[in-house]
Amino acid sequence: SGLYAVDERRYAIDRSVPTNPVLTLTVNGGAPEAFAAGISDLQIQYVLQQNCPPCDVVNAPAAGDTATWRLVNEVILTASAQTVGTVRAEDVATITASSRAKPRNLLP
């Protein structure tokens, strides 16, 4: 057995300047800080190990739902990023990409 420190991290999109959305990060209840410019969307989903393909991918289970949290086997992160800075209107681009992660503490 062991004791491990855990940081609480919260991500949010700051859309106060609609033409330049910013991904913010809050660590352990502190003040939000700019983390990445141009992030217009961020989705985090969880893959459950329950052998039910149509219902295995879910949004965050409820905080107190330990039975469901124990089934989390993988995390899917999907982000949309757009061009920032001084560029011509015709050079603006938005890219959406997904990545799957199986963090060490989620391995069976």
C-alpha positions in Angstrom: 0.0 0.0 0.0 1.0 3.6 -0.3 -0.1 7.2 -0.1 -0.1 9.3 -3.3 -0.7 13.0 -3.6 -3.4 14.0 -6.1 -3.8 17.4 -7.7 -7.3 18.5 -8.6 -7.2 20.1 -12.1 -10.1 21.8 -13.7 -10.1 22.9 -17.3 -12.6 25.4 -18.8 -12.9 27.5 -22.0 -12.8 31.3 -21.4 -14.9 32.8 -24.2 -14.9 36.4 -22.8 -13.1 37.4 -26.1 -15.1 35.4 -28.7 -12.5 35.7 -31.4 -9.8 34.3 -29.1 -11.0 31.5 -26.8 -8.6 30.4 -24.2 -8.3 27.1 -22.3 -7.8 27.8 -18.6 -6.5 25.6 -15.9 -7.3 25.7 -12.2 -5.1 23.7 -9.8 -6.4 22.7 -6.4 -9.1 25.4 -6.2 -6.7 28.3 -7.1 -7.3 31.0 -9.6 -7.8 30.0 -13.2 -4.8 30.6 -15.4 -4.5 30.8 -19.2 -3.2 27.4 -20.4 -3.6 27.4 -24.2 -4.9 30.0 -26.6 -7.2 29.2 -29.5 -8.9 26.2 -27.9 -12.6 26.6 -28.8 -13.9 23.3 -27.5 -12.7 20.5 -25.2 -14.6 17.3 -24.5 -13.5 14.6 -22.1 -15.2 11.2 -22.2 -14.6 8.0 -20.3 -14.6 4.4 -21.7 -16.2 2.0 -19.2 -15.2 -1.7 -19.1 -18.7 -3.2 -19.1 -18.8 -5.0 -22.4 -21.6 -2.9 -23.9 -20.2 -1.1 -27.0 -23.2 1.3 -27.4 -23.1 2.4 -23.8 -19.3 2.1 -22.9 -18.4 5.8 -23.8 -19.9 8.2 -21.3 -19.4 11.8 -20.0 -18.0 12.1 -16.5 -19.8 9.9 -14.0 -21.3 11.6 -11.0 -18.8 12.5 -8.3 -20.1 10.0 -5.8 -20.7 7.2 -8.3 -17.8 5.0 -7.2 -19.2 1.9 -8.9 -19.1 3.6 -12.3 -15.7 5.3 -11.7 -14.2 1.8 -11.0 -15.2 0.8 -14.5 -13.3 3.6 -16.2 -10.7 2.0 -18.4 -9.7 4.7 -20.8 -10.1 8.5 -21.4 -11.0 10.2 -24.7 -9.9 13.8 -25.1 -11.3 15.8 -28.1 -10.2 19.3 -28.6 -10.8 22.0 -31.3 -8.1 24.6 -31.8 -8.2 27.6 -34.1 -5.5 29.9 -35.5 -4.6 32.8 -33.2 -2.5 35.9 -33.8 -2.4 38.3 -36.7 -3.3 36.3 -39.7 -5.4 37.1 -42.8 -9.0 36.0 -42.6 -8.5 33.5 -45.3 -5.6 31.9 -43.3 -7.7 31.1 -40.2 -8.1 27.4 -39.7 -9.8 25.2 -37.0 -8.6 21.7 -36.3 -10.4 19.1 -34.2 -8.6 16.0 -33.0 -9.2 13.2 -30.6 -6.7 11.2 -28.5 -7.3 8.2 -26.3 -5.3 7.6 -23.1 -5.0 4.7 -20.7 -3.4 6.2 -17.7 -1.3 3.9 -15.5 -3.7 4.1 -12.6 -6.6 2.9 -14.9 -4.9 -0.2 -16.1 -6.6 -3.4 -15.0 
